[in-house]
């Protein structure tokens, strides 16, 4: 009985860790896009040159993060469909969005065999939102520093 119980916990845990690894990869791509955008704008001399271009850079970086989150929610939703916890992608996506954002309505529930995925997804979402916040903050910080460097010269 204990061996079956361990499998019931370990298998969803391993599946969830695989999903977390995929979302980390997606977020790494968003981070790389943000870094490349900033470097490109800096090379052209536009980063820190004016409020409107800086606003556009921050808006683009924020958009990269937002799209990454939407993709990550979709990855979790696909996993839920594959696990046969939801038949339709729409309900799976809604459930994932509620879990990923830690909103937690509880109107759609996972089956007992996969319920461990819920807290894993919530933890994953909280961490990825933290990464997004750090990414946007770092860009804003670099834009401010670039502007001050330009003022000193």
C-alpha positions in Angstrom: 0.0 0.0 0.0 2.8 2.4 0.9 4.6 1.8 -2.5 1.4 2.6 -4.4 0.9 5.8 -2.3 4.5 6.9 -3.0 4.0 6.3 -6.7 0.8 8.4 -6.5 2.8 11.3 -5.1 6.1 10.9 -7.0 4.6 10.5 -10.5 2.6 13.8 -10.5 5.6 15.4 -8.8 7.9 14.3 -11.6 5.4 15.4 -14.3 5.0 18.8 -12.6 8.8 19.3 -12.3 8.9 18.6 -16.1 6.3 21.3 -16.7 8.3 23.7 -14.4 11.4 23.1 -16.4 9.5 23.9 -19.6 8.3 27.2 -18.2 11.8 28.1 -17.0 12.9 27.6 -20.6 10.1 29.8 -21.9 10.9 32.5 -19.4 14.6 32.3 -20.3 13.7 33.0 -23.9 11.7 36.0 -22.8 14.6 37.2 -20.7 17.0 36.7 -23.7 14.7 38.7 -25.9 14.6 41.5 -23.4 18.4 41.6 -23.1 18.8 41.5 -26.8 16.3 44.3 -27.3 18.0 46.5 -24.7 21.5 45.8 -26.1 20.2 46.7 -29.6 18.6 49.9 -28.5 21.7 50.8 -26.5 23.9 50.1 -29.5 21.7 52.4 -31.6 22.0 55.1 -28.9 18.3 55.2 -28.3 18.1 53.6 -24.8 18.1 56.4 -22.2 17.8 59.0 -25.0 14.2 60.0 -24.3 11.2 59.3 -22.3 9.1 57.9 -25.2 11.7 55.4 -26.5 12.4 54.3 -22.9 8.6 53.9 -22.4 8.5 51.8 -25.6 11.4 49.6 -24.4 9.7 49.0 -21.0 6.4 48.2 -22.8 8.1 45.7 -25.1 9.9 44.0 -22.2 6.7 43.8 -20.3 5.0 42.4 -23.3 7.7 39.7 -23.6 7.0 38.7 -20.0 3.2 38.7 -20.5 3.4 36.5 -23.6 5.7 34.2 -21.8 3.2 33.8 -19.0 0.4 33.1 -21.5 2.5 30.4 -23.1 3.4 28.9 -19.8 -0.2 28.8 -18.8 -0.9 27.0 -22.1 1.9 24.5 -21.4 0.2 23.6 -18.1 -3.2 23.4 -19.8 -1.8 21.0 -22.4 -0.4 18.9 -19.6 -3.8 18.8 -17.9 -5.4 17.6 -21.2 -2.7 15.0 -21.7 -3.3 13.8 -18.1 -7.0 13.5 -19.0 -8.0 15.7 -16.2 -9.8 18.1 -18.6 -11.4 17.1 -21.9 -11.4 20.6 -23.4 -8.5 22.9 -23.8 -10.6 25.9 -22.8 -11.4 24.6 -19.3 -7.9 23.4 -18.9 -6.5 26.8 -19.8 -8.9 28.6 -17.4 -8.0 26.2 -14.6 -4.3 26.7 -15.3 -4.6 30.5 -15.4 -6.4 30.4 -12.0 -3.7 28.2 -10.5 -0.7 29.9 -12.2 -1.8 33.3 -11.0 -2.5 31.8 -7.5 -6.0 33.2 -7.7 -7.5 29.8 -6.8 -11.2 30.1 -7.4 -11.7 26.3 -6.9 -14.6 26.1 -9.3 -12.7 23.5 -11.4 -10.8 20.9 -9.5 -8.2 18.4 -10.4 -8.8 14.7 -9.9 -7.2 13.3 -6.7 -4.5 11.5 -8.7 -3.3 14.8 -10.2 -4.2 17.4 -7.5 -0.5 17.8 -6.6 -0.1 19.7 -9.9 -2.2 22.6 -8.6 0.2 23.8 -5.9 3.1 23.1 -8.2 1.6 25.3 -10.9 0.8 28.0 -8.3 4.4 28.0 -7.0 5.7 28.0 -10.6 3.6 31.0 -11.5 4.6 32.9 -8.4 8.3 32.3 -9.2 7.8 33.3 -12.9 6.0 36.5 -11.9 9.0 37.3 -9.7 11.4 36.7 -12.6 9.2 39.0 -14.8 9.2 41.7 -12.1 13.0 41.5 -11.8 13.4 41.6 -15.6 11.3 44.7 -16.0 12.9 46.4 -13.0 16.4 45.6 -14.4 15.5 47.2 -17.7 14.1 50.3 -16.0 17.2 50.5 -13.8 19.5 50.3 -16.8 17.5 52.9 -18.6 17.8 55.3 -15.7 21.5 54.6 -15.3 22.1 55.1 -19.0 20.3 58.5 -18.9 22.4 59.6 -15.9 25.6 58.5 -17.7 24.6 60.5 -20.7 24.0 63.6 -18.5 27.4 63.3 -16.9 29.2 63.4 -20.3 
